[in-house]
Amino acid sequence: MSRRLTLIAPAATAAYRPGRLAGDEPIVQPIHAPPLLERLSVEACFCAPECQARQTAEWLALEATIDPALKALDIGHWQGVSRETLARDDPDGLARWMRDPASAPHGGESVEQLCQRAASRLQTVGNGHTLMVTHAEVIRAFVIVAMEAPARSYFGLDIAPLTLTRLEDGTRWRVRCSGVALTSAE
């Protein structure tokens, strides 16, 4: 039996528009389950432990099990800081982080560590269709792992709020689609 994984990026938080590196924040607006989610048949549903992911799963009427492996990237002392502020106050650290996936100048988790976490979780996805509500940065890591791309590709991917990404595993994982708005997905 093949494995299918649908990844849903949570709704936006207050940090999204000003470009802050968010922490555990609530979403800024209620959402309702689009018709797509009413048609999905899944064997298992999981969500990240942070408020944003839990609220999104709840508002999409998903009965999701909290999965610590789906937690947001730990950005250490950069949490809550805008990219503009980082570019001004720690330009070397920001440049190093974006250039070297093994670095973690913020004192948290490196992109390589995040990709390793995603790879470990991907290995445990069961047969059939699994749905996960998790953060954009975690979805990026799943895509990189599925494509067997280098971790340095991380910053070349963009995952918007309330979009889905589908991965399928027949003989190997592949990206079926990414960045599809929930309201327009088929």
C-alpha positions in Angstrom: 0.0 0.0 0.0 1.3 3.5 -0.8 1.7 6.3 1.7 0.3 9.8 1.1 1.0 12.8 3.4 -0.9 16.0 3.3 0.8 18.9 5.2 -1.3 22.0 6.1 0.4 25.2 7.0 -1.4 26.9 9.9 -3.3 30.2 9.6 -1.2 33.4 10.1 -0.3 34.9 13.4 0.3 38.5 14.2 4.0 38.0 13.5 3.4 36.9 9.9 2.9 40.2 8.1 5.6 42.3 9.8 8.0 39.4 9.2 8.8 38.6 12.8 10.2 35.2 13.7 7.2 33.9 15.6 7.0 31.9 18.7 3.9 30.1 20.1 1.2 32.6 19.1 -2.5 32.3 18.4 -3.8 32.8 14.9 -5.2 36.2 14.0 -8.5 35.2 12.5 -11.0 32.4 12.8 -11.2 30.1 9.7 -13.7 27.6 8.6 -13.3 24.2 7.0 -13.2 24.5 3.3 -15.0 21.9 1.2 -11.7 20.2 0.4 -11.3 19.1 4.0 -14.8 17.7 4.1 -13.8 15.4 1.3 -10.5 14.2 2.6 -10.4 10.7 3.9 -7.4 10.1 6.2 -6.2 7.3 8.3 -4.3 9.5 10.8 -4.2 13.2 11.6 -1.5 15.0 13.6 -0.7 18.6 14.5 2.2 20.5 16.0 2.0 21.3 19.7 2.0 25.1 19.3 -1.2 27.2 19.6 -1.2 28.2 15.9 -1.3 24.6 14.7 -3.7 23.4 17.3 -6.2 26.3 16.6 -5.9 25.7 12.8 -6.6 22.0 13.3 -9.6 22.8 15.6 -11.0 25.4 13.2 -10.7 23.0 10.3 -12.7 20.5 12.3 -9.8 18.0 12.4 -9.4 15.5 15.2 -5.6 15.8 15.4 -3.2 14.1 17.8 -0.5 16.4 19.0 2.9 15.3 17.7 6.0 16.9 19.2 8.0 15.9 16.1 6.0 18.6 14.2 7.0 21.4 16.5 8.2 24.7 15.1 11.9 25.3 14.3 13.5 26.4 17.6 15.0 29.9 16.7 16.4 30.5 20.2 16.8 34.1 21.2 15.7 35.3 17.7 12.1 34.4 18.6 9.8 37.5 18.2 12.6 39.5 16.4 11.9 40.9 12.9 14.1 40.1 10.0 14.8 43.8 9.6 16.0 44.0 13.2 18.2 40.9 12.7 19.7 42.4 9.5 20.6 45.5 11.5 21.7 44.0 14.8 23.1 40.7 13.8 23.8 40.8 10.1 26.7 38.2 10.3 24.6 35.8 12.3 21.6 36.1 9.9 23.9 35.7 6.8 25.6 32.7 8.4 22.3 31.1 9.2 20.9 31.6 5.7 24.1 30.3 4.1 25.1 27.4 6.3 22.3 25.0 7.2 24.5 23.5 10.0 24.7 26.9 11.9 22.4 28.0 14.6 23.6 31.5 15.6 20.3 32.1 17.4 21.2 29.3 19.9 18.3 27.0 18.8 17.9 24.4 16.1 19.8 24.4 12.8 18.1 23.9 9.5 20.1 20.6 9.2 18.7 19.4 12.6 15.2 20.4 11.4 15.6 18.4 8.2 16.9 15.4 10.2 13.8 15.6 12.4 11.6 15.8 9.4 13.4 12.8 7.8 12.9 10.7 11.0 9.2 11.6 11.1 8.7 10.9 7.4 10.0 7.3 8.0 7.2 6.7 10.5 4.3 7.8 8.3 1.9 4.9 8.0 0.2 3.4 5.0 -2.7 5.2 3.5 -3.3 8.9 3.9 -1.9 10.9 6.8 -2.6 14.6 7.4 -0.4 16.9 9.5 -0.9 20.5 10.5 2.5 22.0 11.0 4.6 25.1 10.5 5.8 26.4 7.2 9.4 25.8 8.2 8.7 22.2 9.1 6.8 21.7 5.8 9.9 23.1 4.0 12.0 20.5 5.7 9.6 17.7 4.7 9.8 18.9 1.0 13.6 19.0 1.1 13.8 15.5 2.5 11.2 14.1 0.0 13.2 15.6 -2.9 16.5 14.5 -1.4 17.6 18.1 -1.9 20.5 19.6 0.1 19.4 21.4 3.3 20.8 24.7 1.9 17.7 24.6 -0.4 15.6 25.5 2.7 15.5 29.2 2.1 14.6 28.8 -1.5 11.1 27.4 -0.5 8.2 29.5 0.5 5.1 28.1 2.2 2.2 30.5 2.8 -0.4 30.2 5.6 -3.4 28.0 5.0 -1.8 26.1 2.1 -1.3 22.4 1.6 1.6 20.4 0.4 1.1 16.7 -0.7 3.8 14.1 -0.6 3.4 10.5 -2.0 5.5 7.4 -1.5 5.3 4.7 -4.0 8.8 3.5 -4.4 10.2 6.7 -3.0 8.8 10.0 -1.6 7.9 12.7 -4.2 6.3 16.1 -4.0 2.9 15.9 -5.6 2.0 19.6 -5.0 3.0 22.5 -2.7 1.6 25.8 -1.7 -2.0 25.1 -2.8 -4.5 27.4 -1.1 -7.0 25.3 0.9 -9.9 27.0 -0.7 -8.7 26.1 -4.3 -7.3 22.6 -3.7 -8.8 19.6 -5.5 
